[in-house]
């Protein structure tokens, strides 16, 4: 991995649409942007903050989330997540994450990711099938 310092930023945007709604994801019955979709978007923003620093078969996996979903987003609106790297501890990365729709903040929290090597990680994971 290339040298990375705190302050690295990433973002990701999606539309609150079919497949990302609580009624579709099983996290409720309403046609509003789902909490699991918000969490996935926050993780994607954190991945994007690290993307330019990864080398070879390095990747990161999510290991912890502590988030609040503060406001509902209706179907059709854009939602953007942003991440800021706040701590680097060896291969562990901690982010402040937020999500906003077109009217303002809808979620916030912290997220941790851990650097792994794709080949080794998948080999260990697949060994569970034996």
N, CA, C and O of each residue as an XYZ file, in Angstrom:
520
protein
N       0.845     -1.182      0.000
C       0.000      0.000      0.000
C       0.885      1.237      0.000
O       1.889      1.323      0.707
N       0.471      2.179     -0.815
C       1.151      3.464     -0.810
C       0.878      4.160      0.516
O      -0.130      3.896      1.171
N       1.781      5.047      0.902
C       1.631      5.788      2.156
C       0.340      6.597      2.139
O       0.068      7.329      1.188
N      -0.439      6.459      3.184
C      -1.704      7.190      3.284
C      -1.774      7.894      4.625
O      -1.411      7.338      5.661
N      -2.239      9.101      4.585
C      -2.354      9.927      5.787
C      -3.818     10.206      6.081
O      -4.672     10.101      5.201
N      -4.097     10.561      7.318
C      -5.455     10.961      7.661
C      -5.849     12.165      6.809
O      -5.004     12.927      6.338
N      -7.138     12.308      6.631
C      -7.657     13.409      5.826
C      -8.070     12.980      4.431
O      -8.747     13.738      3.737
N      -7.678     11.770      3.992
C      -8.091     11.293      2.671
C      -9.611     11.234      2.627
O     -10.252     10.847      3.604
N     -10.193     11.624      1.479
C     -11.644     11.709      1.355
C     -12.148     10.873      0.194
O     -11.452     10.664     -0.799
N     -13.370     10.404      0.346
C     -14.035      9.678     -0.723
C     -15.513      9.997     -0.707
O     -16.055     10.451      0.301
N     -16.162      9.752     -1.838
C     -17.604      9.965     -1.915
C     -18.224      8.967     -2.884
O     -17.529      8.334     -3.679
N     -19.522      8.842     -2.802
C     -20.287      7.986     -3.699
C     -21.727      8.483     -3.703
O     -22.235      8.942     -2.680
N     -22.382      8.389     -4.860
C     -23.756      8.869     -5.009
C     -24.609      7.819     -5.697
O     -24.167      7.174     -6.648
N     -25.833      7.649     -5.213
C     -26.825      6.786     -5.856
C     -28.182      7.477     -5.799
O     -28.366      8.459     -5.081
N     -29.116      6.953     -6.560
C     -30.495      7.421     -6.521
C     -31.295      6.501     -5.597
O     -31.095      5.287     -5.593
N     -32.186      7.081     -4.831
C     -33.108      6.298     -4.002
C     -34.165      5.729     -4.948
O     -35.167      6.375     -5.255
N     -33.909      4.499     -5.400
C     -34.782      3.894     -6.400
C     -34.978      2.409     -6.113
O     -34.368      1.860     -5.195
N     -35.821      1.774     -6.894
C     -36.126      0.350     -6.736
C     -34.840     -0.430     -6.505
O     -33.839     -0.212     -7.188
N     -34.876     -1.331     -5.547
C     -33.710     -2.109     -5.162
C     -32.964     -1.508     -3.992
O     -32.232     -2.216     -3.300
N     -33.132     -0.211     -3.755
C     -32.476      0.470     -2.639
C     -33.483      0.986     -1.616
O     -33.124      1.714     -0.690
N     -34.731      0.605     -1.789
C     -35.788      1.064     -0.898
C     -35.996      0.060      0.237
O     -35.749     -1.135      0.072
N     -36.449      0.553      1.379
C     -36.688     -0.324      2.530
C     -37.647     -1.453      2.158
O     -37.470     -2.588      2.598
N     -38.655     -1.146      1.354
C     -39.634     -2.160      0.952
C     -39.006     -3.253      0.093
O     -39.502     -4.379      0.083
N     -37.940     -2.952     -0.619
C     -37.246     -3.934     -1.467
C     -36.191     -4.717     -0.697
O     -35.952     -5.889     -0.986
N     -35.562     -4.076      0.281
C     -34.430     -4.684      0.971
C     -34.830     -5.444      2.230
O     -33.984     -6.053      2.884
N     -36.113     -5.411      2.569
C     -36.562     -6.132      3.743
C     -36.250     -5.432      5.052
O     -36.266     -6.061      6.110
N     -35.966     -4.137      4.993
C     -35.669     -3.408      6.229
C     -36.836     -2.514      6.636
O     -36.681     -1.601      7.447
N     -37.981     -2.783      6.075
C     -39.192     -2.024      6.369
C     -40.161     -2.191      5.224
O     -39.882     -2.909      4.264
N     -41.300     -1.529      5.322
C     -42.325     -1.696      4.283
C     -42.569     -0.434      3.470
O     -43.437     -0.418      2.598
N     -41.820      0.614      3.744
C     -42.043      1.892      3.055
C     -41.111      2.067      1.865
O     -40.011      1.515      1.828
N     -41.573      2.847      0.893
C     -40.768      3.155     -0.289
C     -39.898      4.384     -0.019
O     -40.081      5.444     -0.619
N     -38.945      4.210      0.902
C     -37.958      5.233      1.253
C     -36.575      4.596      1.174
O     -36.448      3.372      1.222
N     -35.551      5.414      1.055
C     -34.174      4.921      0.980
C     -33.879      4.078      2.220
O     -34.072      4.528      3.349
N     -33.416      2.867      1.997
C     -33.215      1.903      3.078
C     -31.932      2.169      3.861
O     -30.929      2.621      3.309
N     -31.989      1.880      5.151
C     -30.793      1.982      5.981
C     -29.665      1.100      5.456
O     -28.527      1.568      5.405
N     -29.918     -0.173      5.056
C     -28.819     -0.975      4.506
C     -28.209     -0.355      3.244
O     -27.010     -0.500      3.006
N     -29.013      0.326      2.443
C     -28.489      0.995      1.249
C     -27.612      2.176      1.639
O     -26.588      2.430      1.004
N     -28.012      2.900      2.685
C     -27.197      4.017      3.169
C     -25.854      3.510      3.684
O     -24.808      4.102      3.416
N     -25.896      2.410      4.424
C     -24.663      1.836      4.959
C     -23.740      1.393      3.828
O     -22.537      1.654      3.871
N     -24.292      0.728      2.821
C     -23.480      0.295      1.672
C     -22.858      1.497      0.970
O     -21.706      1.440      0.539
N     -23.611      2.574      0.854
C     -23.097      3.785      0.208
C     -21.961      4.396      1.027
O     -20.971      4.864      0.464
N     -22.101      4.395      2.351
C     -21.037      4.902      3.224
C     -19.775      4.047      3.072
O     -18.667      4.579      3.009
N     -19.943      2.723      3.014
C     -18.800      1.835      2.811
C     -18.135      2.112      1.461
O     -16.909      2.116      1.351
N     -18.955      2.343      0.444
C     -18.413      2.634     -0.884
C     -17.603      3.930     -0.869
O     -16.552      4.011     -1.504
N     -18.081      4.925     -0.159
C     -17.341      6.192     -0.044
C     -15.991      5.963      0.622
O     -14.988      6.542      0.204
N     -15.954      5.122      1.659
C     -14.691      4.815      2.340
C     -13.756      4.047      1.402
O     -12.555      4.315      1.366
N     -14.300      3.102      0.652
C     -13.484      2.367     -0.332
C     -12.878      3.335     -1.341
O     -11.708      3.215     -1.706
N     -13.680      4.289     -1.784
C     -13.194      5.262     -2.766
C     -12.088      6.143     -2.201
O     -11.214      6.585     -2.947
N     -12.109      6.404     -0.900
C     -11.047      7.203     -0.273
C      -9.707      6.479     -0.309
O      -8.654      7.115     -0.352
N      -9.748      5.146     -0.291
C      -8.520      4.342     -0.259
C      -8.066      3.847     -1.632
O      -6.921      3.422     -1.787
N      -8.935      3.897     -2.612
C      -8.704      3.243     -3.904
C      -7.357      3.575     -4.542
O      -6.682      2.676     -5.042
N      -6.961      4.817     -4.535
C      -5.716      5.217     -5.201
C      -4.467      4.796     -4.437
O      -3.357      4.933     -4.953
N      -4.626      4.291     -3.227
C      -3.479      3.909     -2.408
C      -3.212      2.403     -2.408
O      -2.161      1.962     -1.943
N      -4.149      1.617     -2.921
C      -4.009      0.164     -2.920
C      -3.120     -0.292     -4.068
O      -3.103      0.311     -5.141
N      -2.381     -1.371     -3.818
C      -1.467     -1.913     -4.830
C      -1.673     -3.423     -4.940
O      -2.125     -4.070     -3.995
N      -1.333     -3.977     -6.111
C      -1.396     -5.424     -6.296
C      -2.775     -5.963     -5.995
O      -3.777     -5.441     -6.483
N      -2.826     -7.032     -5.172
C      -4.129     -7.614     -4.846
C      -4.648     -7.135     -3.492
O      -5.441     -7.816     -2.843
N      -4.186     -5.947     -3.073
C      -4.690     -5.363     -1.835
C      -6.125     -4.878     -2.024
O      -6.490     -4.359     -3.078
N      -6.909     -5.055     -1.001
C      -8.253     -4.498     -0.936
C      -8.567     -4.276      0.535
O      -7.758     -4.606      1.403
N      -9.721     -3.726      0.815
C     -10.122     -3.555      2.205
C     -11.482     -4.188      2.413
O     -12.290     -4.283      1.490
N     -11.720     -4.616      3.636
C     -13.013     -5.165      4.021
C     -13.536     -4.376      5.211
O     -12.771     -3.928      6.065
N     -14.838     -4.218      5.249
C     -15.456     -3.528      6.364
C     -15.438     -4.397      7.608
O     -15.715     -5.595      7.538
N     -15.112     -3.798      8.747
C     -15.051     -4.554      9.999
C     -15.931     -3.980     11.103
O     -16.252     -4.686     12.059
N     -16.325     -2.724     10.993
C     -17.162     -2.127     12.032
C     -17.917     -0.927     11.474
O     -17.417     -0.187     10.627
N     -19.133     -0.762     11.976
C     -19.969      0.387     11.627
C     -20.707      0.845     12.870
O     -21.186      0.024     13.652
N     -20.800      2.135     13.051
C     -21.623      2.716     14.099
C     -22.272      3.937     13.472
O     -21.686      5.020     13.453
N     -23.494      3.759     12.953
C     -24.138      4.839     12.214
C     -25.550      5.088     12.710
O     -26.196      4.216     13.292
N     -26.000      6.294     12.463
C     -27.377      6.688     12.744
C     -28.031      7.095     11.430
O     -27.450      7.841     10.642
N     -29.248      6.597     11.200
C     -30.042      7.031     10.050
C     -31.012      8.071     10.599
O     -31.958      7.729     11.308
N     -30.779      9.332     10.275
C     -31.441     10.447     10.936
C     -32.702     10.953     10.258
O     -33.561     11.549     10.908
N     -32.822     10.718      8.942
C     -33.942     11.291      8.207
C     -34.244     10.434      6.988
O     -33.333      9.941      6.323
N     -35.525     10.261      6.702
C     -35.944      9.453      5.546
C     -35.763     10.223      4.245
O     -35.896     11.447      4.204
N     -35.457      9.482      3.185
C     -35.300     10.040      1.848
C     -36.334      9.403      0.932
O     -36.399      8.177      0.842
N     -37.152     10.215      0.243
C     -38.165      9.649     -0.638
C     -37.552      9.060     -1.914
O     -36.457      9.433     -2.335
N     -38.287      8.143     -2.500
C     -37.886      7.547     -3.769
C     -37.674      8.648     -4.797
O     -38.466      9.586     -4.892
N     -36.587      8.523     -5.571
C     -36.295      9.470     -6.644
C     -35.199     10.469     -6.341
O     -34.614     11.030     -7.267
N     -34.903     10.709     -5.078
C     -33.844     11.668     -4.723
C     -32.469     11.031     -4.829
O     -32.322      9.819     -4.675
N     -31.451     11.866     -5.096
C     -30.062     11.430     -5.042
C     -29.586     11.442     -3.593
O     -29.970     12.303     -2.801
N     -28.728     10.452     -3.263
C     -28.118     10.374     -1.942
C     -26.610     10.280     -2.137
O     -26.133      9.481     -2.943
N     -25.865     11.089     -1.406
C     -24.408     11.099     -1.488
C     -23.819     10.803     -0.117
O     -24.214     11.397      0.886
N     -22.869      9.876     -0.090
C     -22.113      9.596      1.124
C     -20.714     10.167      0.969
O     -20.143     10.162     -0.122
N     -20.176     10.653      2.063
C     -18.816     11.174      2.087
C     -18.071     10.545      3.258
O     -18.643     10.296      4.319
N     -16.783     10.294      3.041
C     -15.950      9.708      4.088
C     -14.680     10.522      4.243
O     -14.150     11.069      3.275
N     -14.203     10.593      5.473
C     -12.933     11.244      5.784
C     -12.141     10.287      6.661
O     -12.617      9.865      7.715
N     -10.942      9.948      6.230
C     -10.063      9.066      6.998
C      -9.561      9.814      8.230
O      -8.901     10.847      8.115
N      -9.882      9.276      9.416
C      -9.522      9.971     10.661
C      -8.411      9.280     11.439
O      -7.786      9.893     12.303
N      -8.156      7.985     11.134
C      -7.114      7.272     11.864
C      -6.588      6.117     11.022
O      -7.348      5.413     10.357
N      -5.279      5.940     11.067
C      -4.617      4.799     10.432
C      -3.839      4.085     11.531
O      -2.963      4.673     12.165
N      -4.165      2.813     11.751
C      -3.497      2.011     12.769
C      -3.019      0.728     12.093
O      -3.725     -0.280     12.083
N      -1.821      0.776     11.534
C      -1.324     -0.365     10.768
C      -2.178     -0.571      9.543
O      -2.219      0.283      8.657
N      -2.877     -1.726      9.484
C      -3.734     -2.032      8.337
C      -5.197     -1.694      8.596
O      -6.061     -2.019      7.782
N      -5.484     -1.038      9.732
C      -6.859     -0.650     10.062
C      -7.067      0.838      9.794
O      -6.235      1.676     10.144
N      -8.198      1.142      9.163
C      -8.526      2.511      8.776
C      -9.872      2.893      9.383
O     -10.839      2.138      9.279
N      -9.937      4.068     10.018
C     -11.172      4.553     10.618
C     -11.623      5.809      9.883
O     -10.829      6.704      9.590
N     -12.920      5.848      9.594
C     -13.507      6.957      8.842
C     -14.661      7.581      9.598
O     -15.399      6.890     10.300
N     -14.817      8.889      9.455
C     -16.078      9.553      9.743
C     -16.858      9.496      8.441
O     -16.329      9.820      7.378
N     -18.115      9.082      8.527
C     -18.948      8.970      7.330
C     -20.240      9.750      7.522
O     -20.787      9.821      8.622
N     -20.712     10.333      6.429
C     -22.000     11.028      6.431
C     -22.742     10.655      5.159
O     -22.139     10.239      4.170
N     -24.059     10.811      5.200
C     -24.889     10.656      4.012
C     -25.877     11.812      3.978
O     -26.424     12.210      5.006
N     -26.096     12.339      2.790
C     -27.022     13.462      2.607
C     -27.880     13.222      1.384
O     -27.431     12.642      0.395
N     -29.133     13.680      1.463
C     -29.950     13.699      0.257
C     -29.982     15.140     -0.246
O     -29.194     15.972      0.204
N     -30.871     15.431     -1.158
C     -30.899     16.759     -1.780
C     -31.332     17.867     -0.818
O     -31.237     19.049     -1.147
N     -31.813     17.480      0.380
C     -32.239     18.495      1.349
C     -31.325     18.609      2.561
O     -31.486     19.520      3.373
N     -30.358     17.685      2.692
C     -29.445     17.781      3.823
C     -29.055     16.440      4.404
O     -29.298     15.390      3.809
N     -28.447     16.493      5.575
C     -27.895     15.323      6.248
C     -28.979     14.298      6.574
O     -30.025     14.646      7.122
N     -28.722     13.020      6.234
C     -29.658     11.946      6.587
C     -29.010     10.867      7.455
O     -29.713     10.052      8.052
N     -27.671     10.853      7.530
C     -26.999      9.838      8.326
C     -25.577     10.235      8.641
O     -24.961     11.025      7.925
N     -25.055      9.668      9.740
C     -23.675      9.958     10.130
C     -23.171      8.836     11.011
O     -23.952      8.069     11.573
N     -21.843      8.749     11.125
C     -21.263      7.753     12.010
C     -19.798      7.519     11.731
O     -19.111      8.355     11.145
N     -19.331      6.345     12.171
C     -17.948      5.939     11.946
C     -17.938      4.565     11.287
O     -18.872      3.775     11.429
N     -16.870      4.311     10.574
C     -16.722      3.052      9.844
C     -15.254      2.653      9.870
O     -14.374      3.496      9.698
N     -14.988      1.349     10.087
C     -13.617      0.834     10.054
C     -13.475     -0.163      8.914
O     -14.384     -0.938      8.618
N     -12.312     -0.119      8.288
C     -11.966     -1.060      7.229
C     -10.576     -1.620      7.532
O      -9.778     -0.989      8.225
N     -10.301     -2.808      7.005
C      -9.032     -3.475      7.259
C      -8.430     -3.922      5.935
O      -9.122     -4.500      5.097
N      -7.147     -3.657      5.748
C      -6.439     -4.055      4.532
C      -6.224     -5.562      4.524
O      -5.727     -6.126      5.498
N      -6.598     -6.218      3.422
C      -6.359     -7.644      3.239
C      -5.792     -7.859      1.843
O      -5.825     -6.970      0.992
N      -5.269     -9.066      1.631
C      -4.772     -9.471      0.323
C      -5.808    -10.411     -0.273
O      -6.088    -11.469      0.289
N      -6.373    -10.030     -1.403
C      -7.524    -10.720     -1.986
C      -7.340    -12.230     -2.059
O      -8.211    -12.978     -1.615
N      -6.238    -12.682     -2.605
C      -6.004    -14.118     -2.768
C      -6.048    -14.866     -1.455
O      -6.781    -15.846     -1.320
N      -5.270    -14.415     -0.484
C      -5.238    -15.063      0.836
C      -6.600    -15.000      1.518
O      -7.046    -15.977      2.119
N      -7.248    -13.862      1.422
C      -8.541    -13.675      2.067
C      -9.580    -14.641      1.500
O     -10.303    -15.294      2.253
N      -9.650    -14.729      0.166
C     -10.627    -15.619     -0.457
C     -10.305    -17.086     -0.199
O     -11.208    -17.900     -0.006
N      -9.015    -17.421     -0.195
C      -8.614    -18.800      0.098
C      -9.072    -19.202      1.500
O      -9.618    -20.288      1.695
N      -8.849    -18.333      2.453
C      -9.261    -18.625      3.837
C     -10.788    -18.720      3.933
O     -11.321    -19.598      4.611
N     -11.473    -17.819      3.256
C     -12.937    -17.825      3.276
C     -13.482    -19.112      2.646
O     -14.385    -19.741      3.199
N     -12.936    -19.499      1.495
C     -13.411    -20.699      0.801
C     -13.118    -21.974      1.583
O     -13.794    -22.986      1.402
N     -12.104    -21.926      2.459
C     -11.764    -23.117      3.251
C     -12.911    -23.509      4.188
O     -12.951    -24.639      4.675
N     -13.831    -22.597      4.438
C     -14.992    -22.903      5.276
C     -15.896    -23.944      4.610
O     -16.674    -24.617      5.286
N     -15.792    -24.075      3.285
C     -16.634    -25.025      2.561
C     -16.128    -26.453      2.640
O     -16.840    -27.380      2.252
N     -14.908    -26.651      3.135
C     -14.310    -27.995      3.194
C     -14.727    -28.738      4.426
O     -14.313    -29.880      4.628
